[in-house]
Amino acid sequence: MTHLSPEAFAIIEGRHADPFRYLGQHNVDGRTVVRAFLPEASRVEVVGEHGEVAPLTRIHDAGLFTGTMSSMQRYRLRATFGDSVTDLEDPYRFLPILSDFDLHLLGEGNHERLYDKLGAHPMVIDGVDGVGFVVLAPNARRVSVVGDFNFWNARRHPMRVRGNGYWELFIPRARAGDHYKFDIIGPQGEHLPLKSDPMAFAAEMRPKTASIVVDETHLPRPRPAPHDINKLNKPVSIYEVHLGSWRRKDSNQWLTYRELAEQLPAYARGMGFTHIEFLPVSEHPFDGSWGYQPTGLYAPTSRFGSPEDFCVLVDACHREGLAVWLDWVPGHFPDDPHGLGHFDGTALYEHANPMQGRHLDWGTLIYNYGRTEVANFLRANALFWLERYGIDGLRVDAVASMLYLDYSRPSGGWIPNKYGGRENLEAIEFLRRTNIDVFGHFPQATTAAEESTAWPQVSRPVDAGGLGFGYKWNMGWMHDTLRYIGKDPIHRKYHHGEILFGLHYAFSENFILPLSHDEVVHGKRSILGRMPGDDWQRFANLRAYYSFMFGHPGKKLLFMGCELAQEREWNHDTSLDWHLLGDARYAGIQALIRDLNLLYRNQPALHERDCEPEGFEWLVTDDADRNVFAWVRKGFDDRARCVVVVNFSPNVYYNYRVRAPLGGTWREVFNSDSSHYGGSNVGNVGQVHASEDQHLNLILPPMAAVFLVPEA
């Protein structure tokens, strides 16, 4: 064998950091030398663009070949494998994928279209079809692409490293549908577990973990939702859905994205909802995480189909006039070996110090938002879902865990910021920048924060000192009101303030009132299961509580199954209990939610000023002994008024006086005690006339709410 250089041995041993420096075509002392590494080949020739054929000599049994050509020119390789001869394009003859401008933006952390460059992209270079692969691994000694196209042999396609630690390689004849991973040697020479692509657009079904090449530029673009559907003055009623358990086949198998598209949007629209919010659809290894521990932020989970199938579902929602929001998880990620953790042999995406980089509650890793590449990766992901899939909003999960360095940590178990405080300054900057990017590029879209503390100005503009979200979940309202409604009516007078307190801060943010998945799991019981009393009282309580919610300022969110009055907690492994609708009590709750949604949408007073103090006025706050509350909601028009009276006691009250905001006749447009919903049909016979002193003398049904609007 020919005496080999250290570079040649580095190629053979699969540890060369820049294979382009050795492989491919080079001018060596005035000669055009071609080198190729084809481990399975017995013979290799080089074929020039003008027909020149030159043999390459095998200089090592591992499959290293070299030879000369008459001049520098385009070429291909002709290799013999066993009894077959195949013409191959040499990956090491092509120019770089990333431009100098790309590298500049990547270095700054300002590449807003990261998903156009990183990951795996089918492309044509120099007339040759293939796939370009780019991945960040700044501390790796060597990165190779392994996959269906090279028999998962890490020595076949080592990548070249460019500026800032980005590795790239164009592999001819690789194509959409190929499975692949990255084979990485870490900074100490250690061989890491095969890594999935952080930017993969699709992945194998768990427990398999390979990434899949997708030509996502050719995905069908869903039609847009109505452009103003997320505005503060529009009705926003959100149906929160876990795709794997909304409905299942008789065999308990999941519905596919396409099967869901045929059923879910029409159902949600028929129920009067304006929005659907999906629990995280990003690829995740563990079903029991419900998607909140993702490993593939750019890939719709393969559990229900392909990226194209997911587009069909989004389009079906838009066709029904529904906006689509996604739960988005930029706060943490699992430490599965194939995922982002210790990606290049170092803490690349996470903090190295576990006091910063690991969640004690969830056992997950925390993103290092102070690293420009990581913040860029996450911000670009937000834009990716909005652009590629036509998503209309992102609900950001667990924002409080991002904002506080001491979140769920013991004293001495966290590291203060540079000012000695507990605020995560890098996370704050990341969230602000993300919201600026989202609203700057997609002004019709919105964001919502699940933020469980009193952090100020979450949904106020960044230039006014806020975090820049469009909306914030009102966790305080949810906790206070569920605690109140769970009390026996005889004791509620001692907790009257729990209903009143929420209005002290109801307009400090653009609030969404959430009855979410988190409230029907982990021993909390279903919403119906929290209601006290006998069977009649439980259902009446639930009707009154839902009606109270829809009359209260703030946008609405209801988790799937709440509209059915499920008895049991949510179980992600089974379908909702649709059979309950055969019972009039449960069907009555479903009808109630449908009518509340229609009322909320059709009455401007109930939604136009959801987030403005001018849209609300208390009428009765001091009747704790009778558990009665009354208020008026106001729209922009002077006659856009809706009086809401809620009786949280089991008693009927006659001649109950409530001040009328306007004189004349008031129509009772909704009564939760209607027999249509399973109630006792006590009410005001459709209308009430304001007295001379401008009061309404009402009959208040038991454990019920009535809504009245002025006669046109």
C-alpha positions as CSV (number, residue, x, y, z in Angstrom):
1,M,0.0,0.0,0.0
2,T,1.0,3.6,-0.7
3,H,2.4,5.5,2.2
4,L,-0.5,7.5,3.5
5,S,-0.6,11.0,5.1
6,P,-2.3,11.7,8.5
7,E,-5.1,13.3,6.6
8,A,-5.8,10.1,4.6
9,F,-5.9,8.1,7.8
10,A,-8.3,10.7,9.3
11,I,-10.6,10.1,6.3
12,I,-10.3,6.3,6.7
13,E,-11.0,6.4,10.4
14,G,-13.9,8.8,10.0
15,R,-12.5,11.7,12.1
16,H,-11.5,14.3,9.5
17,A,-13.0,17.7,10.4
18,D,-12.7,19.1,6.8
19,P,-12.9,16.3,4.3
20,F,-13.1,18.7,1.4
21,R,-9.4,19.5,2.1
22,Y,-8.5,16.0,1.1
23,L,-11.3,14.4,-0.9
24,G,-12.6,15.6,-4.2
25,Q,-10.6,17.4,-6.9
26,H,-7.3,19.3,-6.1
27,N,-4.4,20.9,-7.9
28,V,-1.3,19.2,-6.4
29,D,2.0,20.4,-7.9
30,G,0.4,21.3,-11.2
31,R,-1.5,18.0,-11.4
32,T,-5.3,17.5,-11.1
33,V,-5.7,14.9,-8.4
34,V,-9.0,13.2,-7.5
35,R,-9.5,11.3,-4.3
36,A,-12.6,9.3,-3.3
37,F,-13.5,7.2,-0.3
38,L,-15.9,4.4,-1.2
39,P,-15.6,1.6,1.3
40,E,-17.8,-0.9,-0.5
41,A,-16.3,-0.4,-4.0
42,S,-13.8,-2.7,-5.7
43,R,-13.0,-0.4,-8.6
44,V,-13.4,3.3,-9.2
45,E,-13.0,5.5,-12.3
46,V,-13.4,9.2,-12.7
47,V,-15.4,10.4,-15.7
48,G,-14.8,13.9,-16.9
49,E,-17.4,16.3,-18.3
50,H,-16.0,15.8,-21.8
51,G,-15.9,12.0,-21.7
52,E,-12.4,11.5,-20.3
53,V,-12.2,8.3,-18.2
54,A,-9.3,7.8,-15.8
55,P,-8.9,4.9,-13.3
56,L,-8.4,5.6,-9.6
57,T,-5.9,3.5,-7.7
58,R,-7.0,1.9,-4.5
59,I,-4.4,3.1,-1.9
60,H,-6.0,1.5,1.1
61,D,-8.2,-1.6,1.6
62,A,-10.7,0.5,3.6
63,G,-11.8,2.0,0.2
64,L,-9.6,5.0,-0.4
65,F,-8.9,5.7,-4.1
66,T,-6.8,8.4,-5.9
67,G,-5.8,9.2,-9.4
68,T,-5.3,12.1,-11.8
69,M,-7.2,13.9,-14.6
70,S,-5.9,16.0,-17.4
71,S,-7.4,19.2,-16.0
72,M,-9.8,20.7,-13.4
73,Q,-13.3,20.0,-14.6
74,R,-16.7,18.7,-13.6
75,Y,-16.7,14.9,-13.1
76,R,-18.5,12.0,-11.7
77,L,-17.3,8.7,-10.2
78,R,-17.9,5.3,-11.8
79,A,-17.8,2.6,-9.1
80,T,-18.0,-1.1,-9.2
81,F,-19.9,-2.8,-6.3
82,G,-19.8,-6.5,-6.6
83,D,-21.3,-7.3,-10.1
84,S,-22.8,-3.9,-10.7
85,V,-21.3,-0.6,-12.0
86,T,-22.8,2.7,-10.9
87,D,-22.2,6.3,-11.8
88,L,-22.0,8.5,-8.7
89,E,-21.8,12.2,-8.1
90,D,-19.0,13.1,-5.7
91,P,-20.3,15.1,-2.8
92,Y,-16.8,16.6,-2.4
93,R,-16.8,18.4,-5.7
94,F,-19.6,20.9,-4.9
95,L,-19.4,24.5,-3.7
96,P,-20.6,25.4,-0.2
97,I,-24.2,25.6,0.7
98,L,-24.1,28.5,3.2
99,S,-23.2,31.9,1.7
100,D,-21.0,34.4,3.5
101,F,-24.1,36.4,4.2
102,D,-25.8,33.4,5.8
103,L,-22.7,32.9,8.0
104,H,-22.8,36.5,9.0
105,L,-26.5,36.3,10.0
106,L,-25.9,33.0,11.8
107,G,-23.0,34.5,13.7
108,E,-25.2,37.4,14.8
109,G,-28.1,35.1,15.7
110,N,-30.3,37.1,13.3
111,H,-31.2,34.6,10.6
112,E,-34.9,34.9,10.6
113,R,-35.2,32.2,7.9
114,L,-33.1,29.7,9.6
115,Y,-35.4,26.9,8.4
116,D,-34.5,27.7,4.8
117,K,-30.8,26.9,5.5
118,L,-30.4,24.5,8.4
119,G,-31.7,21.0,8.4
120,A,-32.1,18.9,5.3
121,H,-33.3,20.5,2.0
122,P,-33.7,18.9,-1.4
123,M,-31.9,21.1,-3.9
124,V,-30.2,21.1,-7.3
125,I,-26.6,22.1,-7.5
126,D,-24.8,22.3,-10.8
127,G,-27.6,20.4,-12.4
128,V,-27.5,17.6,-9.8
129,D,-30.4,16.6,-7.6
130,G,-29.6,15.9,-4.0
131,V,-30.1,17.1,-0.4
132,G,-28.1,19.7,1.4
133,F,-27.6,19.0,5.1
134,V,-26.5,21.7,7.6
135,V,-26.3,21.4,11.4
136,L,-24.8,23.4,14.3
137,A,-22.1,21.5,16.3
138,P,-19.4,24.0,17.1
139,N,-17.5,21.8,19.6
140,A,-17.6,18.6,17.6
141,R,-14.4,17.2,16.1
142,R,-16.3,15.5,13.3
143,V,-19.9,15.4,12.0
144,S,-21.1,12.9,9.4
145,V,-24.5,12.4,7.8
146,V,-25.7,8.8,8.0
147,G,-28.9,7.5,6.4
148,D,-30.6,5.3,3.9
149,F,-28.4,6.8,1.1
150,N,-25.1,5.4,2.6
151,F,-26.0,2.3,4.6
152,W,-25.7,4.4,7.8
153,N,-21.9,4.3,7.4
154,A,-20.5,7.4,9.2
155,R,-17.2,7.2,7.1
156,R,-19.1,7.8,3.8
157,H,-20.3,11.4,4.2
158,P,-18.3,13.4,6.7
159,M,-19.3,17.1,6.6
160,R,-17.2,20.2,6.4
161,V,-17.3,22.8,9.1
162,R,-17.9,26.4,8.2
163,G,-17.8,29.6,10.3
164,N,-19.4,29.6,13.7
165,G,-19.5,25.8,14.0
166,Y,-22.0,25.1,11.2
167,W,-21.4,21.8,9.4
168,E,-22.7,21.2,5.9
169,L,-22.7,18.7,3.0
170,F,-24.6,18.3,-0.2
171,I,-25.3,14.6,-0.9
172,P,-26.2,13.9,-4.5
173,R,-29.1,11.5,-5.1
174,A,-30.4,11.7,-1.5
175,R,-34.0,12.6,-1.7
176,A,-37.2,13.4,0.1
177,G,-38.3,10.4,2.2
178,D,-34.8,9.4,3.1
179,H,-34.2,8.7,6.8
180,Y,-31.0,10.2,8.4
181,K,-29.2,11.2,11.5
182,F,-25.9,12.9,12.5
183,D,-23.0,10.9,13.7
184,I,-20.9,13.2,15.9
185,I,-17.5,12.9,17.5
186,G,-17.3,15.1,20.5
187,P,-14.5,17.5,21.6
188,Q,-12.7,14.8,23.6
189,G,-12.8,12.3,20.8
190,E,-15.9,10.5,22.2
191,H,-18.4,9.0,19.9
192,L,-21.9,10.4,20.8
193,P,-25.2,8.6,20.3
194,L,-26.6,9.2,16.8
195,K,-28.4,12.5,16.9
196,S,-31.7,13.5,15.2
197,D,-31.7,16.7,13.2
198,P,-32.8,19.6,15.4
199,M,-34.2,21.2,12.3
200,A,-35.9,18.1,10.8
201,F,-39.2,18.7,9.2
202,A,-40.4,15.1,9.9
203,A,-39.4,12.2,12.1
204,E,-40.0,8.5,12.5
205,M,-42.8,7.3,14.7
206,R,-41.6,6.6,18.2
207,P,-39.8,4.6,19.5
208,K,-37.8,5.1,16.3
209,T,-36.0,8.4,16.2
210,A,-34.5,9.0,12.7
211,S,-35.2,12.3,10.9
212,I,-36.9,12.2,7.5
213,V,-36.0,14.4,4.5
214,V,-39.0,16.6,3.5
215,D,-39.3,19.0,0.7
216,E,-41.3,21.4,2.8
217,T,-41.2,24.2,0.2
218,H,-43.7,22.1,-1.8
219,L,-46.1,21.6,1.1
220,P,-49.6,22.9,0.3
221,R,-50.3,26.3,1.8
222,P,-53.5,26.3,3.9
223,R,-55.9,29.1,3.0
224,P,-55.7,31.9,5.5
225,A,-58.1,32.4,8.4
226,P,-60.1,35.7,8.6
227,H,-57.5,38.4,8.9
228,D,-59.0,40.1,12.0
229,I,-59.9,36.9,13.9
230,N,-57.3,37.5,16.7
231,K,-58.1,41.1,17.4
232,L,-59.0,42.3,20.9
233,N,-62.4,43.6,19.8
234,K,-63.4,40.3,18.2
235,P,-64.9,37.2,19.8
236,V,-62.2,34.7,20.8
237,S,-63.6,31.4,22.0
238,I,-60.9,28.7,22.0
239,Y,-61.5,24.9,21.8
240,E,-58.3,23.4,23.3
241,V,-57.7,19.9,21.7
242,H,-55.3,17.0,22.2
243,L,-55.3,15.4,18.8
244,G,-54.6,11.9,20.1
245,S,-57.6,11.7,22.4
246,W,-60.4,13.9,21.1
247,R,-61.9,11.0,19.3
248,R,-60.5,7.5,18.4
249,K,-61.4,4.6,16.2
250,D,-63.2,1.6,17.6
251,S,-59.8,-0.1,18.0
252,N,-58.7,2.8,20.2
253,Q,-56.3,3.9,17.4
254,W,-55.6,7.5,16.8
255,L,-57.4,9.4,14.1
256,T,-55.0,10.7,11.4
257,Y,-54.6,14.4,10.6
258,R,-56.8,13.8,7.5
259,E,-59.5,12.0,9.5
260,L,-59.4,14.7,12.1
261,A,-59.8,17.2,9.3
262,E,-63.1,15.6,8.2
263,Q,-64.6,15.8,11.8
264,L,-62.9,18.2,14.2
265,P,-63.2,21.6,12.4
266,A,-66.9,21.1,11.5
267,Y,-67.7,20.0,15.1
268,A,-65.8,23.0,16.6
269,R,-67.5,25.4,14.2
270,G,-70.9,23.8,14.9
271,M,-70.3,24.3,18.6
272,G,-69.7,28.0,18.0
273,F,-66.0,28.2,18.8
274,T,-63.9,30.7,16.9
275,H,-60.5,29.2,17.5
276,I,-58.9,25.7,17.9
277,E,-55.8,25.4,20.0
278,F,-53.8,22.2,19.6
279,L,-51.7,20.8,22.4
280,P,-48.1,20.7,21.1
281,V,-47.9,18.9,17.7
282,S,-44.1,19.1,17.6
283,E,-42.4,15.7,17.6
284,H,-42.0,14.2,21.0
285,P,-40.8,10.8,22.2
286,F,-43.2,10.2,25.1
287,D,-47.0,10.1,24.7
288,G,-47.5,10.9,28.4
289,S,-45.9,14.3,28.0
290,W,-48.9,15.3,25.8
291,G,-46.3,17.0,23.5
292,Y,-44.8,19.3,26.2
293,Q,-41.4,17.6,26.0
294,P,-40.5,18.0,22.3
295,T,-37.4,16.8,20.6
296,G,-38.4,18.0,17.1
297,L,-39.6,21.6,17.2
298,Y,-39.8,21.8,13.4
299,A,-41.7,18.5,12.8
300,P,-45.4,17.9,13.2
301,T,-45.6,14.6,15.1
302,S,-45.7,11.5,12.8
303,R,-48.3,9.9,15.1
304,F,-51.1,11.2,13.0
305,G,-49.5,11.5,9.6
306,S,-47.2,13.5,7.4
307,P,-46.4,17.3,7.3
308,E,-48.7,17.4,4.2
309,D,-51.5,15.8,6.2
310,F,-51.1,18.4,8.9
311,C,-51.5,21.1,6.3
312,V,-54.8,19.5,5.3
313,L,-56.0,19.7,8.9
314,V,-55.0,23.4,9.2
315,D,-56.7,24.2,5.9
316,A,-59.9,22.4,7.0
317,C,-60.0,24.6,10.1
318,H,-59.5,27.7,8.1
319,R,-62.2,26.6,5.7
320,E,-64.6,26.5,8.6
321,G,-63.6,30.0,9.6
322,L,-61.6,28.9,12.6
323,A,-58.2,30.3,13.6
324,V,-55.6,27.7,14.6
325,W,-53.3,28.2,17.6
326,L,-50.5,25.9,18.6
327,D,-49.1,25.3,22.1
328,W,-45.5,26.1,21.7
329,V,-42.8,24.9,24.1
330,P,-39.6,27.0,24.0
331,G,-39.0,26.6,27.8
332,H,-37.4,23.2,28.1
333,F,-36.7,19.9,26.3
334,P,-36.2,16.3,27.3
335,D,-32.7,14.7,27.7
336,D,-33.3,11.7,25.4
337,P,-30.0,10.6,23.9
338,H,-31.1,11.3,20.3
339,G,-32.2,14.8,21.1
340,L,-30.7,18.3,21.7
341,G,-29.1,17.5,25.1
342,H,-25.3,17.4,25.0
343,F,-25.7,17.7,21.2
344,D,-22.0,18.1,20.2
345,G,-20.5,16.6,23.3
346,T,-21.1,19.8,25.2
347,A,-24.0,21.8,26.7
348,L,-24.9,23.4,23.3
349,Y,-28.6,24.1,23.6
350,E,-28.8,23.9,27.4
351,H,-26.9,25.5,30.3
352,A,-23.9,23.4,31.5
353,N,-24.6,24.2,35.2
354,P,-27.7,22.1,36.3
355,M,-28.7,25.0,38.6
356,Q,-29.5,26.8,35.4
357,G,-29.9,24.0,32.9
358,R,-32.2,21.4,34.5
359,H,-35.8,21.6,35.6
360,L,-36.1,20.0,39.0
361,D,-39.9,19.3,38.6
362,W,-39.9,17.9,35.1
363,G,-36.4,16.4,34.8
364,T,-36.0,18.3,31.5
365,L,-33.2,20.6,30.2
366,I,-33.6,24.4,30.0
367,Y,-32.6,26.3,26.8
368,N,-29.6,28.7,27.1
369,Y,-31.4,31.9,25.8
370,G,-28.2,33.9,26.2
371,R,-26.6,31.9,23.4
372,T,-27.3,33.6,20.1
373,E,-27.6,30.4,18.1
374,V,-30.1,29.0,20.5
375,A,-32.3,32.1,20.7
376,N,-32.2,32.2,16.9
377,F,-33.2,28.6,16.6
378,L,-36.2,29.2,18.8
379,R,-37.3,32.5,17.3
380,A,-37.1,31.1,13.8
381,N,-39.2,28.2,14.9
382,A,-42.1,30.5,15.9
383,L,-42.0,32.1,12.5
384,F,-41.7,28.7,10.8
385,W,-45.1,27.5,12.1
386,L,-46.8,30.7,11.1
387,E,-45.3,30.8,7.6
388,R,-45.1,27.1,6.5
389,Y,-48.3,25.9,8.1
390,G,-50.4,29.1,8.2
391,I,-50.8,28.9,12.0
392,D,-52.6,31.9,13.4
393,G,-51.3,32.0,17.0
394,L,-48.8,30.5,19.5
395,R,-49.7,29.9,23.1
396,V,-46.3,29.8,24.9
397,D,-46.2,27.2,27.6
398,A,-44.8,27.6,31.1
399,V,-43.7,31.2,30.7
400,A,-43.2,31.7,34.5
401,S,-40.6,28.9,34.5
402,M,-38.7,30.9,31.9
403,L,-38.9,34.3,33.6
404,Y,-37.6,33.3,37.0
405,L,-34.1,31.8,37.7
406,D,-35.4,30.4,41.0
407,Y,-38.5,28.8,39.6
408,S,-39.3,25.8,41.7
409,R,-35.8,25.8,43.1
410,P,-34.7,25.7,46.8
411,S,-32.7,28.5,48.5
412,G,-29.2,28.3,47.3
413,G,-30.1,26.1,44.3
414,W,-30.1,28.8,41.7
415,I,-27.7,31.4,40.2
416,P,-28.8,35.1,40.3
417,N,-28.5,37.3,37.3
418,K,-25.7,39.9,36.9
419,Y,-27.7,42.3,39.1
420,G,-28.2,39.8,41.9
421,G,-31.9,39.3,41.0
422,R,-34.1,36.3,40.2
423,E,-35.2,37.5,36.8
424,N,-33.9,35.6,33.8
425,L,-32.7,38.5,31.7
426,E,-31.9,36.4,28.7
427,A,-35.3,34.8,28.7
428,I,-37.0,38.2,29.0
429,E,-35.0,39.4,26.0
430,F,-35.8,36.2,24.0
431,L,-39.6,36.5,24.7
432,R,-39.7,40.2,23.7
433,R,-37.7,39.6,20.6
434,T,-39.9,36.6,19.6
435,N,-43.1,38.7,20.0
436,I,-41.5,41.5,18.0
437,D,-40.7,39.1,15.2
438,V,-44.1,37.4,15.2
439,F,-46.1,40.7,15.1
440,G,-43.6,42.3,12.7
441,H,-43.8,39.5,10.1
442,F,-47.3,38.3,10.7
443,P,-49.5,41.2,12.1
444,Q,-52.6,39.1,11.8
445,A,-51.2,36.4,14.1
446,T,-51.0,36.6,17.9
447,T,-49.3,35.1,20.9
448,A,-50.6,34.1,24.3
449,A,-48.6,33.5,27.5
450,E,-49.4,30.8,30.1
451,E,-47.9,32.9,32.9
452,S,-49.0,32.0,36.4
453,T,-47.4,34.8,38.4
454,A,-48.0,38.5,38.7
455,W,-45.3,39.5,36.3
456,P,-46.3,42.9,35.0
457,Q,-47.2,43.9,31.5
458,V,-47.1,40.4,29.9
459,S,-49.5,41.5,27.2
460,R,-48.3,45.0,26.8
461,P,-46.0,46.3,23.9
462,V,-42.3,45.8,24.2
463,D,-41.7,49.6,23.6
464,A,-43.9,50.3,26.6
465,G,-41.8,48.0,28.8
466,G,-44.0,44.8,28.3
467,L,-43.2,41.3,27.1
468,G,-45.1,41.9,23.9
469,F,-47.6,39.0,24.1
470,G,-51.0,39.5,22.5
471,Y,-52.8,37.7,25.4
472,K,-52.2,36.2,28.8
473,W,-54.0,33.3,30.5
474,N,-55.8,34.5,33.6
475,M,-54.7,31.8,36.0
476,G,-55.8,33.7,39.0
477,W,-59.4,33.9,37.7
478,M,-59.4,30.2,37.1
479,H,-58.1,29.2,40.5
480,D,-60.3,31.7,42.5
481,T,-63.5,30.8,40.6
482,L,-63.0,27.1,40.7
483,R,-62.4,27.3,44.4
484,Y,-65.6,29.3,44.9
485,I,-67.8,27.1,42.8
486,G,-66.4,24.0,44.6
487,K,-67.9,25.2,47.9
488,D,-71.3,24.1,49.1
489,P,-73.7,27.0,48.3
490,I,-74.4,27.5,52.0
491,H,-70.7,28.4,52.5
492,R,-70.2,30.5,49.4
493,K,-71.2,33.8,51.2
494,Y,-67.9,33.5,53.1
495,H,-66.0,33.3,49.8
496,H,-67.9,36.1,48.0
497,G,-64.7,38.0,47.4
498,E,-63.1,35.3,45.3
499,I,-65.5,36.2,42.6
500,L,-65.1,39.9,43.1
501,F,-61.3,39.9,43.3
502,G,-60.7,39.1,39.7
503,L,-62.2,42.3,38.5
504,H,-59.6,44.3,40.4
505,Y,-57.0,43.3,37.8
506,A,-59.2,42.0,35.0
507,F,-58.0,44.8,32.6
508,S,-54.4,44.9,33.6
509,E,-53.7,42.4,30.8
510,N,-55.4,41.2,27.7
511,F,-56.8,38.1,29.5
512,I,-58.0,34.7,28.3
513,L,-60.1,32.8,30.8
514,P,-58.7,29.3,30.7
515,L,-60.4,26.0,31.7
516,S,-57.6,24.0,30.2
517,H,-56.3,20.5,30.2
518,D,-54.3,21.2,33.3
519,E,-57.5,21.5,35.3
520,V,-58.9,18.0,34.5
521,V,-55.9,15.8,35.4
522,H,-53.6,14.7,38.2
523,G,-56.4,14.1,40.7
524,K,-58.1,17.5,40.3
525,R,-61.2,15.8,38.9
526,S,-63.2,16.9,35.9
527,I,-64.9,20.3,36.0
528,L,-68.2,18.6,36.6
529,G,-66.5,16.5,39.3
530,R,-65.7,19.6,41.3
531,M,-69.3,20.6,41.6
532,P,-70.9,20.1,45.0
533,G,-74.3,18.7,45.8
534,D,-76.6,16.1,44.5
535,D,-76.9,15.2,40.8
536,W,-79.3,18.1,40.0
537,Q,-77.1,20.6,41.8
538,R,-73.9,19.5,40.1
539,F,-75.3,20.0,36.7
540,A,-77.0,23.3,37.6
541,N,-73.7,24.5,39.2
542,L,-71.8,23.6,36.0
543,R,-74.4,25.5,33.8
544,A,-74.2,28.5,36.1
545,Y,-70.4,28.5,36.2
546,Y,-70.0,28.2,32.4
547,S,-72.5,31.0,31.9
548,F,-70.6,33.1,34.5
549,M,-67.4,32.5,32.5
550,F,-69.0,33.6,29.2
551,G,-70.5,36.8,30.8
552,H,-67.2,37.7,32.4
553,P,-64.7,40.0,30.7
554,G,-61.9,38.2,28.9
555,K,-61.6,35.8,26.0
556,K,-62.6,32.2,26.5
557,L,-60.8,28.8,26.4
558,L,-62.4,25.5,27.1
559,F,-60.6,22.1,27.0
560,M,-62.2,19.4,24.9
561,G,-64.6,17.3,27.0
562,C,-65.6,20.1,29.2
563,E,-68.5,20.8,26.8
564,L,-69.6,17.2,27.4
565,A,-69.6,17.5,31.2
566,Q,-67.2,14.5,31.4
567,E,-67.4,12.7,34.7
568,R,-63.9,11.4,34.7
569,E,-60.5,13.1,34.3
570,W,-59.0,13.5,30.9
571,N,-57.0,10.4,29.8
572,H,-54.7,10.9,26.9
573,D,-54.8,7.2,26.0
574,T,-58.5,7.1,25.3
575,S,-61.2,9.0,23.5
576,L,-63.5,11.5,25.1
577,D,-66.7,10.0,26.5
578,W,-68.9,10.8,23.5
579,H,-71.4,8.2,24.7
580,L,-72.5,10.5,27.5
581,L,-74.4,12.5,24.9
582,G,-77.1,9.8,25.0
583,D,-78.0,11.1,28.4
584,A,-80.1,14.4,28.3
585,R,-78.1,15.9,31.2
586,Y,-74.8,15.8,29.3
587,A,-76.4,16.7,26.0
588,G,-77.9,19.7,27.8
589,I,-74.4,20.9,28.8
590,Q,-73.2,20.6,25.2
591,A,-76.2,22.6,24.0
592,L,-75.5,25.2,26.7
593,I,-71.9,25.7,25.5
594,R,-73.0,25.9,21.9
595,D,-75.6,28.6,22.8
596,L,-73.1,30.5,25.0
597,N,-70.6,30.6,22.2
598,L,-73.3,31.9,19.8
599,L,-74.4,34.5,22.3
600,Y,-70.8,35.6,22.9
601,R,-70.2,36.0,19.2
602,N,-73.5,37.7,18.3
603,Q,-73.6,40.2,21.2
604,P,-71.0,42.9,20.7
605,A,-71.3,43.9,24.3
606,L,-69.9,40.5,25.4
607,H,-66.7,40.7,23.3
608,E,-65.9,44.1,21.8
609,R,-64.4,45.5,25.1
610,D,-63.3,42.2,26.7
611,C,-60.0,43.8,27.6
612,E,-61.1,47.4,28.5
613,P,-62.4,48.6,31.8
614,E,-64.9,50.8,29.9
615,G,-66.7,47.6,28.8
616,F,-67.7,46.5,32.3
617,E,-69.7,47.9,35.3
618,W,-70.8,46.1,38.5
619,L,-74.5,46.3,39.3
620,V,-74.6,44.0,42.3
621,T,-71.5,43.1,44.4
622,D,-72.8,43.1,48.0
623,D,-75.4,40.3,48.1
624,A,-73.2,37.6,49.6
625,D,-76.0,36.1,51.7
626,R,-77.9,35.2,48.5
627,N,-74.8,34.4,46.4
628,V,-75.9,36.8,43.7
629,F,-73.7,38.9,41.3
630,A,-74.8,41.2,38.6
631,W,-73.0,43.4,36.1
632,V,-73.4,45.0,32.7
633,R,-71.1,44.4,29.7
634,K,-70.8,47.2,27.2
635,G,-69.9,47.4,23.5
636,F,-68.8,50.4,21.4
637,D,-72.4,51.4,20.5
638,D,-74.3,53.1,23.2
639,R,-77.1,50.5,23.1
640,A,-74.7,47.6,23.0
641,R,-75.4,46.5,26.5
642,C,-75.8,43.1,28.2
643,V,-76.9,42.7,31.8
644,V,-75.6,39.4,33.4
645,V,-77.1,38.2,36.7
646,V,-75.8,35.0,38.3
647,N,-77.4,33.3,41.2
648,F,-75.0,30.8,42.8
649,S,-77.6,29.6,45.3
650,P,-80.2,26.8,44.9
651,N,-83.0,29.3,45.7
652,V,-85.4,31.1,43.4
653,Y,-85.5,34.8,44.0
654,Y,-88.6,36.8,42.9
655,N,-88.7,40.6,42.3
656,Y,-85.0,40.8,42.5
657,R,-84.1,44.4,41.7
658,V,-81.2,45.2,39.4
659,R,-80.4,48.7,38.1
660,A,-81.1,49.0,34.4
661,P,-78.4,50.8,32.4
662,L,-81.1,51.8,29.9
663,G,-84.8,52.3,30.1
664,G,-87.4,50.4,28.2
665,T,-87.8,46.7,27.5
666,W,-85.0,44.2,28.1
667,R,-85.1,40.8,26.4
668,E,-83.9,37.7,28.3
669,V,-81.7,36.3,25.6
670,F,-80.2,33.5,27.6
671,N,-81.2,31.5,30.7
672,S,-79.0,28.6,31.9
673,D,-82.0,27.2,33.8
674,S,-83.8,26.5,30.5
675,S,-85.2,23.0,30.2
676,H,-83.3,22.9,26.9
677,Y,-80.2,22.6,29.0
678,G,-81.7,20.3,31.7
679,G,-82.9,23.1,34.0
680,S,-86.2,23.8,35.7
681,N,-87.4,26.5,33.3
682,V,-87.7,29.3,35.8
683,G,-87.2,32.7,34.2
684,N,-88.6,36.0,33.0
685,V,-91.0,34.9,30.2
686,G,-88.7,36.3,27.6
687,Q,-88.6,40.0,28.6
688,V,-88.6,42.5,31.5
689,H,-89.6,46.2,31.5
690,A,-87.5,48.7,33.4
691,S,-89.4,50.5,36.1
692,E,-89.8,54.2,36.4
693,D,-86.8,54.4,38.6
694,Q,-84.9,52.4,35.9
695,H,-84.6,49.0,37.7
696,L,-85.4,45.5,36.4
697,N,-87.5,43.4,38.7
698,L,-86.3,39.9,37.9
699,I,-87.0,36.3,38.7
700,L,-83.7,34.7,39.4
701,P,-83.7,30.9,38.7
702,P,-81.9,28.6,41.0
703,M,-78.2,28.0,40.5
704,A,-78.4,29.8,37.1
705,A,-77.4,32.9,35.1
706,V,-79.6,35.1,32.9
707,F,-78.5,37.5,30.2
708,L,-80.6,40.5,29.2
709,V,-80.2,43.0,26.3
710,P,-82.2,46.1,25.5
711,E,-84.9,45.9,22.9
712,A,-83.6,47.2,19.6
